[in-house]
Every structure is written in structure tokens, then in C-alpha cells.
Amino acid sequence: MHELSIMVHVVEIVEETARENKVEKIDTLVLQIGEMASVVPQFIHACYPAVIEGTLLEDTKLEIEILPANALCKSCGKVYNLPQYGGVCPHCGSQDYEMISGREFNIKEIVAY
């Protein structure tokens, strides 16, 4: 479960950012995870309480937004949801695409009191 080490690093980044901005209390951490990212949102939620224990984030809430995995069809130029259509453009039937979103893992927002 590499989500644990990822979240340890996220907490370090958030704490450093909070110190730099003189934030003493954080209410919510908002993450964005792509639909086809190599990170499992349920595992992020599961390890979060252990990772934040004893840190500036100890009493925070975690919110995760799932970003869609979208592809750009190289044949017709239309954008479509990759998992929904199995890599086949619903507009022209082409399987020639470029993935344009869906593998992200971002710290979107740190909500302070």
C-alpha cells in the first residue's frame, strides 16, 4: 500500500505550506485524484487518521474529489470519458486517443480556520 508513504509526504508538504503562511489551524484538506491514478481513494481515507496523528492536521477533515479520465480522439478531435467507452471513441469508433486527464494527484486546497 504505497498510499501510506504518499500521504506521509502530503502531510509534510501541507505542514510546510502552513508554516510558511503562518497558518496555525487547518480545518479541511482537499485532494484531487484522477479516475485512473495509481492511488486508491479508499486507501487514502483509511490511512489518513494514522498519518495525521500528532501533526498540525490532527483534527482535520479529508475530502477527495475524483477527476474524470478523459481522452482526446486523434481522429475526430472529440473528448470522451476513457473508462466509460473502453478506449473507443463514441463519436467515430477510433481507438487512437491521447489521455488528457485522469492520472492526477493534487493537493487542491488547504482550508484554514
Number of C-alpha atoms within 10 A of each C-alpha: 10 11 19 17 12 14 18 15 13 17 19 16 13 18 18 14 13 18 12 9 9 9 16 12 15 19 14 17 20 16 20 19 23 21 23 18 16 13 18 15 19 11 13 20 15 12 16 21 15 12 19 17 11 9 11 19 24 16 15 18 14 16 15 17 15 17 17 19 20 23 23 19 23 14 14 14 13 14 18 22 20 24 15 11 11 10 20 19 24 17 13 12 13 14 14 14 21 14 16 14 18 21 19 19 18 14 15 14 13 18 14 13 9
